[in-house]
Amino acid sequence: MNIYTEVTIVPHHAGFGMYQRGEVQSGPETSYAFEADLLEIIAMNSEEVLPIEEAITSADFIAMGVEDIRGKIYNQPSKVFARIARGELSYFGIVENEVADDFFEK
């Protein structure tokens, strides 16, 4: 089965306009069987969440200074999102992994 896990995306410590993906912390408590469930939980704890390709055209995100960071992320996840939470802009990704069928039963 496939699972979906959120990873943070933060500016790379060396700078130069690059970003880095946080460590993937896959586990029954942090991963979801459906991507939509994970996004729903993230959205419940945020003011607004959009895929990066939509966020770069959204007035709310543009006002917050959103950038198209795709291609500037070390170990870039296949899906990149922007979120506004507590009045601040941040980025995250979703990583998909294949695990044993009994992953959530452990």
C-alpha positions in Angstrom: 0.0 0.0 0.0 1.1 3.6 -0.4 1.2 6.2 2.4 1.5 10.0 2.3 3.6 12.0 4.7 4.1 15.7 5.1 7.7 17.1 4.9 8.8 20.6 5.8 10.5 22.8 3.2 12.8 25.5 4.6 15.5 27.8 3.3 18.8 25.9 2.9 21.4 26.9 5.6 23.9 27.8 2.9 21.5 30.4 1.4 21.8 31.3 -2.3 18.0 31.1 -2.7 17.9 27.3 -2.2 15.6 25.3 0.0 15.8 21.9 1.6 13.3 19.2 2.4 13.0 18.1 6.0 13.4 14.5 7.0 10.6 12.1 6.1 9.1 10.9 9.4 6.8 8.0 8.2 4.8 6.3 10.8 1.2 5.3 11.7 0.8 8.6 13.6 2.3 10.9 11.0 1.3 9.2 7.7 -2.0 8.7 6.0 -3.4 6.1 3.6 -5.0 8.8 1.5 -3.4 12.1 0.4 -6.7 13.9 0.7 -6.9 13.0 4.4 -3.5 14.4 5.0 -4.3 17.6 3.2 -7.6 17.9 5.1 -5.7 17.7 8.4 -3.1 20.3 7.2 -5.9 22.6 6.0 -7.7 22.4 9.4 -4.6 23.8 11.0 -4.0 26.5 8.4 -5.7 29.6 7.1 -5.1 28.6 3.5 -3.3 25.8 1.7 -2.7 25.6 -2.1 -0.4 23.6 -4.4 2.5 25.9 -5.3 1.4 26.3 -8.9 -1.9 27.8 -7.7 -0.4 29.7 -4.8 1.9 31.7 -7.1 -1.2 33.2 -8.8 -3.3 33.7 -5.6 -3.6 37.3 -4.3 -3.5 36.1 -0.7 -0.2 34.3 -1.3 1.3 36.9 -3.5 0.7 39.5 -0.7 2.6 37.2 1.7 5.6 37.0 -0.7 5.1 33.5 -2.2 7.8 32.3 -4.6 7.9 29.5 -7.1 10.5 27.5 -5.3 10.2 24.4 -7.5 13.6 23.4 -8.8 15.3 25.2 -5.9 14.7 22.4 -3.3 17.3 19.8 -2.5 15.5 16.4 -2.5 12.4 18.1 -3.8 9.2 16.1 -3.2 7.0 15.5 -6.2 4.2 17.6 -4.6 5.0 21.1 -3.2 2.5 23.3 -1.4 2.3 26.7 0.2 0.4 27.5 3.3 -0.6 30.5 5.4 -0.9 29.7 9.1 -0.9 32.1 12.0 -0.3 34.9 9.5 2.9 33.4 8.1 3.8 31.9 4.8 5.5 28.5 4.7 6.1 25.6 2.3 5.7 21.9 2.6 5.7 18.8 0.5 4.0 15.5 0.4 6.1 12.3 0.0 4.5 9.0 -1.1 6.1 5.8 0.1 5.2 2.1 -0.4 4.8 0.1 2.8 3.5 -3.3 4.0 -0.3 -3.7 4.0 -0.3 -4.0 7.8 1.5 -0.7 8.3 -1.3 0.9 10.3 -2.0 -2.2 12.3 1.4 -2.2 14.1 
